[in-house]
């Protein structure tokens, strides 16, 4: 099938014009990236955004992969001498891999089966006679196929063999498989039970010891949890509809009469279902459910990752960063405005050493010596104690003290990237450096860490790793290019994600920079070895050069549009520098005067916006956040407390919030808002500051229940509507047995309304 047919199909599926799909596909085939196409080729694509461009790319690849499989199948059938025009047309018309494989199944080379063995015994003609269900003397006919030498010693042997052949015919019937596939998806259920004797070991899967729910409505986190429990040999997991319903579908398709032969066909249908079709359909449906669960989980992960990567940066400040600890002390480093390591020391302000005076003197010395403007403290072990120490030693009030999420810092500190960057320092120094740099620029630092280690996913190790990587790479690339990269200070890892570059060219840029000094213009980037015209075209608009000779080099305006802006400035009688620095002049530019065949209003509007605020960071402005003083551990929590917190992770069943006690609390979906919501993302985002009410504290299991409602103990709230979905297992980390209404009633009785 040609791409032309695919273009029409994709356009219909995405609700866009076919011309948009064709143009986008052509750009992709030429090597253009998703960020470049969506940002700098709006006139070509009809202003498709990143999501739409990526959807065209992925769907086109799916359809091309389907085409390749069709070619291979047609070739295989043709080599068997069984290809007909009708069969070829059927193969080419298949729209999904499952339908395609159903068509191919009868022609697919097989291992030796019961059916093939029966055929070797010469029983295929008998099977055909029975399957036709004409009125025959079954016993007499069966006796005609007896053959001791071939192992058919009785008429029962003959009938058994014939049924084996018929069972395989039924299994290979594409229409029957299609109907059963629909039944398994629409009426199938996940049935999970604990493996006897493993109740104690499998306690974390307690909700699934005796659990049942429909395949089509099971959320991804429960599917992945059950599959993990099965993989760890704690749970038995079955998937399927009622057997009788499935067998009735088969019988309706193959039983045409009511004679003795028909009874044999019924027996073959039951055998074919239980022995062949049911296991096959279960495998397919489990793969279908797994794929859907993977897609949902990956979507949650990538959305969380995007929000985290685009967290507000403190910016280029001198930072003192602390990786806190007790016994081994706190590793302290000082970083310059570009993140360069200036000094590293170890202090022991906490138990058991409690060297407060020495630690105080050293921190004050480092702050003064390095002109420190902010202090970053990792939020792991001893973080609150270390924060209290820092705040108590009398540092200047203008110095910010910020708690930083250190998730994944230990992964970075042991990585090849960290060893290459700091070969003469140990893991603790590298970890502290990462904590400090995260405060300065979260995006630039987090790209150095495997995204799966950052801690904002849900069952990320259980999903399709290839699909996860592709999606995460897309997200990181989107964020990096959306923000833009300062080419003279960016790390190799950050440059790797710039459109058109990759690891090799990123390294070449760093090498050139080290040998020749900072780039003075975007034009100079062309001198980097092996960076050709195509790579330059893709990358240039996303690379920034601050304080360069050309003010446009620090903006998102692509160099290919510099001549146009020069003309705009000339027409207004000013220099480009004056135009860029004067927003009033920018607003006076008559855009319609500059529309031509290459440049339309979408690009001109982007240029106008960029000229108004050249080089503006699209991320939110940094705001200082402080946890509640005096609440440092779970034992300090009391039900009813209102505490400031930061959203660390979002799942389908709620959000996790760090309230500064070394254990994130869960805000269940039912406690997200005063109104009824279906998705936590309607209310919160990763790294968002919130005010949460403590609803439950379970010290033995280290579980904290939180609420974001304005009055979580109120008797009647809109979230308690009748159409509110019932609670499901694993949706709450508390795993409470009582209903939410019962729990709230207990709390109201204890603490009042």
Secondary structure, DSSP 4 states (H G I P E B T S, - for coil): --HHHHHHHHHHHHTS-HHHHHHHHHHHHTT--HHHHHHH-HHHHTS--HHHHHHHHHHHHHHHHHHHHHHHHHHHHHHTT---HHHHHHHHH--SHHHHHHHHHTTS-----HHHHHHHTT-HHHHHHHHHT-S--HHHHHHTT-BGGGTB-SHHHHHHHHHHHHHHHHHT-HHHHHHHHHHHHHH-EEEEEEPTT-TTTTGGGGGGTEEEEETTT--HHHHHHHHHHHHTTSEEEEEE--HHHHHHHHHHHH----SHHHHHHHHHHHHHIIIIIHHHHHHHHHHHHHHHHHHHHHHHHHHHHHHHHTPPP--S--EEEEE--STT-EEEEEE-TT--EEEEEEE--STTT--HHHHHHHHHHHHHHTT--EEEEESSTTHHHHHHHHHHS---TTSEEEEE--TTHHHHHTSHHHHHH-TTS-HHHHHHHHHHHHHH-HHHHHTTS-GGGSS--SSTTTS-HHHHHHHHHHHHHHHHHHH-EETTT--HHHHHTSTT--HHHHHHHHHHHHHH-S--STGGGGGSTT--HHHHHHHGGGEE-TT-SSGGGGSS--GGGHHHHHHHHHHTTS-HHHHHH-HHHHHT--GGGG--SS--HHHHHHHHHHHHTTT---SPPP----PPTT--SGGG--TT-EEEEEEEEEETTEEEEE-SSSSPEEEEGGGS-SS--S-GGGT--TT-EEEEEEEEEETTTTEEEEE-STTTT-S--GGG-TTPPPP-TTSSTT--SS-HHHHHHHHHHHH--
